[in-house]
Amino acid sequence: MKTKMAKHNKKRNVGLLHEQLVRHASENLVAGDKKRADQGIELLQHHFRENTELHKEFRLFNALVHTRVPNRNLARQIIAESRSACLNHDANKLRSEKSNLIREINHKIDNSNFYSRKISKYKTFATVQALLNEWRGGQKLGPDEIVKYENVLEAWLVREPEESEFNSESEANPLSLKIMTEKFNKKYRTLLNEEQRQIIENRLSGRNNDELSFQIAAIKEQAMKSLEKFYQTCDNKVLLEKREQLEKKIASLDNTHIEDAASKAMVISSLISEIEDEDE
């Protein structure tokens, strides 16, 4: 028997807000509309910055949506830990931050369909947000409804992998992913910049492709800006001759083909760092 979901306010769903902003930015970057893309990028960078309540909620939300575990006992442990984590959220501050974000989206992004893009995991997004709200003391659901929602989430956490998930063993074991990422960071922290480490972490996790796509698109845009600024004062003949070649290489970065684009983005990120160091 299917669980009937209560009416859900998708405009206050942290996962949907983030997803729609990422799509808005990525779609417009691919279409070459820099101004509209920047609107989404700036909103993401400002409102989801570290140490905000919105960022805390999104990290927990994202973990529950993307984690997959091998048994229900582990799923119940994850739900219990998530319920406890919600107690550390400042509900009033979160409500205010989310209202400010929605207000800016409505004011700055002129797109009547912004909230209407189809999300394949909409039911899961709605379930997770409803539970986060209740675990913080929202009191919109009765005890029996909370149990039903948690059962739905438990079933999601032990779901069978989709075809695209078979190549990501680490997603079935969050602890393995954590250990692998920590080992990588320990070995390469001094050799890679922050953007490169984030790309590697997302590739290791095998998830967050929308975030990785957005990150690659942002690196492409920043590279173009840095290159233009660099050549305004460059008088090196050899470097001047390479300008067109560099611009073509950056322009060819396609954030819709993650496998190929991730490695290229790391090279370009390194290029940005070198160019910006030269400017200082």
N, C-alpha and C positions, 0 to 999 in steps of 0.2 A: 504494500500500500504506500502510495506516495505521500510525503509530508507536505501539507499545505502551508506555504510560507505567508507570514503576515505581510501587510503592505509595507513596502520598503522605500525609503527616501534615498534614491540613487544619487542625488546631488550632495548628500552628506556621507557618502561611502568613500572612505579614504583611498581604497584601491581603484575604484572607478575614476575618481578625480585625477589620480596620478596617471592611470592608463590613458585617459582621454588627453591629458596634457602632453604625454609622450607621443601619442599618435599625431596630435595636432602639430607638434614641432617637427617630427620626422616626415610627415606627409608634405609639409610646406618646404622643408629643406630639400627634399627630393624634387619637388615641383619648381624649385628655384625662387620661391617667395621668401626672401630673407627676413623681411619685416615681420610677417606673420609668424614665421618660425621663431624669431627672437622673442615674440610675446610669450610663447609657451616655455621656451628655455628660461627666460627671466623669472617666470612664475614658479617653475620647478626649483630653480636654484634658490630663490628667496624663501619660499614657503616650506620647502622640504629640507632646509638646511639642518645640519646636525645640532642637537640639543633642543630643538623645538619639540613640543608635544606632538605635532603633526608627524614629525620624522619618527618619533618613538612608536606611535600607533602604526604608521606605515610599515616599519620594520617587522613588527609582530604580525600584522595582517599578511604581509608578503610571505613570511615564513610558514604560516598556516595554509596559505593557498598553494605554495609550491613544494612543501615537504611531502614525501611519501615514505611510509614505514612498513615493515614486513608483517606486523601483527597488531591486534587490537589492544593488547596490554600496553605496548609502547605508545600507541595512539592516545590511550586514556592518560598516560603520564604527560604527554605533550599538552593535552587539553588542560590538565590540572596546573601545569607550569605556566601556561598562557593565562589562565584565570588569575593566578597569583600575580603575574607580571602586570596585569591591568590595574591592580591596586596601586601601582606606582605612577599611574598616569594622573595628571591634574585635569580632571574632567572639565572644569570651568575654563581653564586656559585653552584646552584643546577645542572646546566648543567655539571660543572666540577666534582662535587661529583658523579654524575651518570656515567660519562665517566670513572672515576677512578674505580668505582665498576665493570663496564662491563669489563674493562681491567684486573682486578684481577680475575674475573670469568673465562675469557678466558685463563688466564695464569695458574691459580691454579686448576681449575676443569677440568679434562681431560674427558669430556663427550660430544660427538658430538650431543647428543640428549637433552642437557640441556634445550635449549630454545623451544624444540618441544613437551614437555609434554602437553597433552590435558587438557585445562581448561574449565570447563563447562560454566562458565560465561564470556567467552572470549569477546563476543560482548559488554557486559556491561563494562568490563575492558577497552576495546578500546575506548568506548564512553566517559567514565570518564576521561581517560588520555588526549584524544583529547581536551576536554573542559578545563581541567586544563591548558593545554598548551596555549589555546586561551585566557583564562581569564588573563593569565600573559602577553598577548601581542604577542603571537606567529605568528599571521597573516598568518596562513596556510589555514584557512577556510574563505569563504565569509560570509557576514551577514546572507544570507538565509540558509547556511549550519549550522551556529551556532544555529540558531533558531530550525532547524530540530534535531540537536544533543540534544539540551536542552529539546525538546519535548520527545525524546526517554528516556532521563534521568528522566524526570517528570513521564512518564509512568512506569518506573522501580520503582521509589520511592513509587508509589501507587499500586504496583503489588499485586496480591492475594498471600497469604502465601502458601509456600510449606508445605507438610505434616510435615517436620521436624521443621517448624516454629510455629506450633500451640501451642507448649508448652512454647513459649517465648513471653508472652504478653508485656514484657518490650521493645521488639524490635519495637513494633508498637508505643511506646511512649518513645522517647529518654529522655524526661524530667523526667519521672518516674524512668527510669534506673539511671539517674544522682542522683536523690534524694535518691534512695535506696542505691546506692554505697556510697554516702557521709555519710549517717546514719551508714552504716556498718563500714566504716573506722573510724568514730568518736568513735564508741563503742569499736572496737577491735584493733585499730591501735597499742596500746602498747602490745597487747597479741600475735600478729602475725608478722612474718618477711615479708619482701617485696615480696618474692616469693609466700608465702601463700596468701597475699592480692591480688596479680595478678591472681592467680588461682581462687579465689572467685569472683573477678570482671568479669573474663571471663565466669564463670559459671552463674553468675547473668544475664549477657548480652544474654546468649543463642547463641552466635555467636563466631567467631574467633576460630573454632575448630582446624584449622591447626596450629595456633599460640599456642593454649593450648597443642596440641599434641607435638609440638616442645619443649615447656617449660617442659613438663613432661619427655620427653626423656633426656633433658639437666640435669634435677634434678637427674635422674637415674644415668647418667654418673658421675656427680659431687659427688654423694653419694658413688659410688664405689671408686673414687679417695680419698675422705676424709677418708673412712673406711680403705683403704690400708695404708694411711699415719699414721692414728691413731694406728694401730696395729704394726707398725714398732717399736714403743717404749713402747707399752703396756705390763705391767707385772702382771696385775690383772688376777688371775686364773679364776674367775667367768666370766669376760668379754671375756677372751680368749676362753672359752667354748662356748660362744654365737656367736662367729664370723661366723661360717658356717650358723647358723640360720639367722643371719642378712643379709649375702650375698645372701641367697636364697630369702629372702623377697624382697630385692632390685631388684634382677634379675627377679623376677616374675612380676615386674611393666610393664604393657603392654600399651603403649601410643596409641594403636589403639582402645582401649575400654575406651572412655573418661569418661563415667559416673562412672565406678568403679575406674579408674586410678586416677582421680582428688583427691579423698579423701585420697587414699594411698600416692599420691605424697606430700600432705600436711604433713602427718605424717613423711615421709622420709625427707622432707625439714627441719622439726623440728629437726630430728636426725642429719642432717648435721650441723645445727647451734650449737647443743650441742657438737658435736665432735670437731668442729673448735674452739669453746670456750675453750675446754679442752686443745687444742694444743697451745693456746696463753700464 
